[in-house]
C-alpha cells in the first residue's frame, strides 16, 4: 500500500516536469536580429522554415538540403547562433 502514494507522487512530479519543459522556449540554432520577442521569433521561425521547406527542391537530401535551408533562412534575415 505504501508504494501507491509513492508512484502517484512520482507520476505527478513527471507531469509537472513535462509541463514545465513545454513552457520553455524552443531551442533552435537561429536568431533574427529584428524580432525582439522570443515568442514572436518562434512563430516567425516556424513560418519562415515552412516557406523555405516549400522552396527547397524535393530532390535535395542530406547536406545539400541543409545548405539550401540555411541559405534560404539567411536570405530571410536569420543568423546562426554562435
HELIX and SHEET records of a PDB file:
HELIX    1   1 UNK A    2  UNK A   23  1                                  22    
HELIX    2   2 UNK A   38  UNK A   55  1                                  18    
HELIX    3   3 UNK A   62  UNK A   75  1                                  14    
SHEET    1   A 2 UNK A  30  UNK A  32  0                                        
SHEET    2   A 2 UNK A  78  UNK A  80 -1                                        
END                                                                             
